Amino acid sequence: MRHTTEQHDPIAQLYRGLDSEDTASAVSVILKLRGDTCDIDCLYCYEKRKEAPGGARIDADQVHRLAKLFRGRPLAVELHGGEPLTAGRDHLADILRELAALPNIVRVSMQTNGVLLDEQWLDLFDALYPRLQIGISLDGDARGNAWRVGYDGKPVYPRVADALRLLGSRGRKVGVIAAVTPAVIGRAEAVLDHLVSFEAVNAISFVPCFDTAVRRPTAVKGRRLPTSRLLQQAAVGDADGPGWAIKPHEYAEFVLAATAHWISAGHFGRVKLEPAVSTIRRLRGLGSGFCHFSDMKCDHVFTLYPDGRLGSCDELPWPQARLTSLDENSVESDVVRYQQRSNLLNQGKALMEKCVTCDYRSTCGGGCVATRWRYDLAGDQEAYCDYRMRMIDGIAALLAQPAHPTGVWCRTARWRPRTPNSMRDISAFLARWNQADSFRPSVRIHTSAHGNINTVGLPGVHEADDLDPGHPQWHEAIEPGVRPLVDAVTRDWQLVTYDSCEGHSYTGLELRPAERRVGVLPRTPAEYAATAAALCRAVTVVATVLPPTVRVTIGRAELTCESTGRTTPVLDLALLPAPGHDWSAYFDTVDAATAVVAEALRGERPTAQGGCSCPVPQAAAGAVEGVLA
């Protein structure tokens, strides 16, 4: 086994500032073609809440100047609104021609409500910019679109569904952005199935309506209120926020239910699902183009309005997010200077300091700075972090045991990656473990006060030979303090351990103390699922009888095979200092805690029928019953 205690400062990996000298990194620019002007009046529209000037249009000359401002740098452009199609065919045609002629434009997308889409629009796109990526705003089925209405208060769902069918008949593939509101909570499976039923849809992004802080309706010019605004007024004013708002934990449960169904129903073969795909990529150690999971956050996202205002991400509050005017600058370095002086962006960067010590930082990526900022103002940033962690834990479970999706609801087993965490040859190790007559060469046994005795003996470096119970030196190689846990896992549960440590204080060394732990290497996904559930049951039993100085945790991680590069899901049972207690008190009582945990393990067994001890969210109970049936 290979482990180290090496540490790195990850702050620069969480939020990368825009560097005018580094022109290789792309920036995204959202073109608010019509400001907040739109042909429908969704009650939750955040753009109209900014009370930005509408009616004007971004023109082709502004697009040219924007590309010149970011000359030499890859530029991804999103045509947005309001509703971009309200700019008119001739006007939008001029913009598409300009975009097609600019060499640094690497991607153009358009987000539309789809109401105005017809054959003529699609002919125009095919002729002028056939690579245009189209996104449709649709919140699932008809029921889910309760908040998307026209100014007359009537649903727009039928017209958007017609647009999707038209796109499918033309062979177009589109993404759907679906807002998660109370109208879809508890119905993730049905909503996902409905969206997937449209032939044109090949990507779905579920975005949360975290609008509990909204306390007043959108301002309206004139005395006469359209029906849509009367409906909005009726939905605003509750102490828990407007009727369309949800809370972070509700969004996490929705995403997990949708992801579990996406996998079990086989939708993953045709449709990309966010934030599931970005979470999976980060769990696998891969990058993501989604800014919530990337280090290219607000400093790499810009918004341009028709009146020339250039600012940061459109999800940040305006006018605070405004940086400058397109007319005032001719070089990118000016924009960078305004970014560095922005109180709002500096506040956002400061919020990322919280992420530096978080166990989830390499997977979460810090999330959305705009949302984190809003929750910080409300004094509830923990709720945002909790949802991110919950989502990662659940999707990690689905990856490890895809055929047993009920594991997604376990709150005891958490994502706890260990880096590095590798073994020379996992397949050979498992084969040797299961064959009593395999050849087992003699290994180094080096007793050290600062590490596992089956090690090279360097403090903080655990590069051990991989032993199994059939090895004649097995008992000698297991540290005495952790033997009760190892014996319970290997003898009573008949499982494979890939690592163990009795814990070390590293007194006199500049190293973080090591906890007592045992790592389990399940042979199959089914064994993984049964083991995770059994560990959860055992940990739940001992939670109230452990010494107050010690807590026990279950970690989900991955073990890398050095010979193949492949990873295998593993589980780690660890005893850690309880909150409010130091390592000295921990080491005084860890043996007593170990005895309690070992006894609980002997009282349990991993079985195919045994579930974990965590309650299933009420909204997901029906889906779980269906899986179990």
C-alpha positions, 0 to 999 in steps of 0.5 A: 500500500502507498499513503502519504501525509503530504499536504498542498494549499488548494486555494489557487485550484478552487478559484483562478483569477483571470490572467491577461498574459495567459490567453490559453484559458477560455472565458464565457460571455453571456450576451443579454441580447434584449436585456430583460425583455421576454415574450413570457413572464416566468414568475421566478425570473431572476433577470427581471428582478434586476430591473435592468433596462429592456427594449434595446438590443445588442448589435453586431458591432458590440459583438465585434468589439467584445471579441476584440477586447478578448483578442487571442483568447478562446471565447464561448458565447451564450445568446441569452435574455430575456428571450433572445429570439425577440431580437428579430430574425434580421437582427439575430442574423447579423449577430450570427454572421459576425460570430461566424467571422470571428476567429477566437469564438470557439462555441456559440449557444443560445438559451431560449424558452422555445415559444417562438421557434419555428421552421424559419428560425431553424432554417436561419440557424442552419444557414448562418451558424449550423454549429449553434448549440440550442438550450431550451428552458423547460421544467419537466412535464406540464405540472412541473412548469407551473411557474412558467406562464405568459403575461396572461397567466396561462401555461406556455408548456404546450408551445415549448413541447411543440418546439421540442418536437419540431427540433426532433423532426429536424434532427436537432439535439438540444439541452434542457435547463429545468428549474427545480421547484416544489412542482417537481420535488418528489417526482424526479423519476417522472420528470426525468422520464418525460424530458428524455421522451423528447427525441431532441433532448440529449442533455438535461441540467437541473438547476435549483430555485434557491430563492428563499430570500426573495421577499417582494415581487418584481417591479412593474412599470405602469399601473396595470398589472398583467395577470402573471404579476398578480400570480407572482404577488400571490406567491411572494411574501411567505416567511419561507420564501416565495412559492417556487423556492426550495431549500438546499437539502430538497435539491440534493434529494431531487438530484440524487433520485434523478441520478439513481433513475438516470442510471437504473433506467439506462438514460445515461446512454443517451442523455447527459445529466447535470450536475450528476456528470460533473460530480462523477467526473470530479469523483473520478479525478477528471475536470469539468467545464461546469463552473460550479465544479471548476476553478474557472469561476466568476473571473472567467464569466462575463455578461454584456447588456444592450446598453454596453454594461460589462460585468461578471456572471449574471447570477451575481447581484447587479449593479454590484457585479458591473465591472465597466462599459464596453465603450470604455475599454480596449484591452483585457488588462483593464477588465482584469484591473476592474476585477481585482478592485471589485468588492463583490468578486473579492468577497466571493474569493474570500468565501472560498477560504472556507473550502481550503480545509474541507474534505470535499474540496477536490470533488466539490470545486467550491460550488457556485460563488453567487449562491454561496454569497447569497447564503452567506448573507443569510447566515446559512452558508452551512446549508449550501455546503451540506447539500454539496456534500450530500450530493457527492456522498450519494453519487459516490454510492451510486458509482460504487454500487449501481445495481443497488441504488438504495445506498444513495440514501445512506448518510453514514458512509461519506466520501473520504478520498485518500491521496495517494491510495494505491496497490501494486496489483489489485487483481493479483492481491485478491486472487492470492487472498482467495487461494490458500495454496498461493505462493507467499514470499517473505516480507519486511517486518520493520517495527516503528513508533511512527508507522505501520510495522509492515512498512519501510519505516519512514514517518508519514510514509506507508508503503507496505507489502500487501499481505493476506490471512494466509501469509505466515507473517500476517498476524505479526504484520497487523499492529496490535491496536487495530487487530480486533477490527481487522479480525472482525472484518476478515474472520467474522465477515470474511472480507478483504482488508487492503490497509490498516493502522492502529493510529499514531501521535507522531510526537515531536514530528511536524505531522498530523496524528494518524487515526485508527482505521481498517480499509475494506476492499469489496470483491464485487459491487454487490459485496460493496453494497452489503458491506456498506449497509452492514457498517452503517448498521454497526456504526449506528448501534455504537454511536451512543455507547462509544467513549465521548472522546471518540467517533467512528466514521465510514469513508467511501474512497477509491483504490488505484491499481498501479499496474493497470491504472484502474480504480476500485471502490473501497470502504474505510472504517475509521475512529477519530477524535470526537468534536471538542476533544484533542488527540491526547484524550483520543489515544487514551480511550481509542482501545476502549472504543475499538473493543466496542466497535469490534463487538458491534461488527461481530454482531452484524453480517453483510447480507444481500437483504440488509439495508442501512440504518438511515431513513429514506427521504419521504419523497423518495420512499415510493421509488425505493419501494419500487426498486426493492419490489 
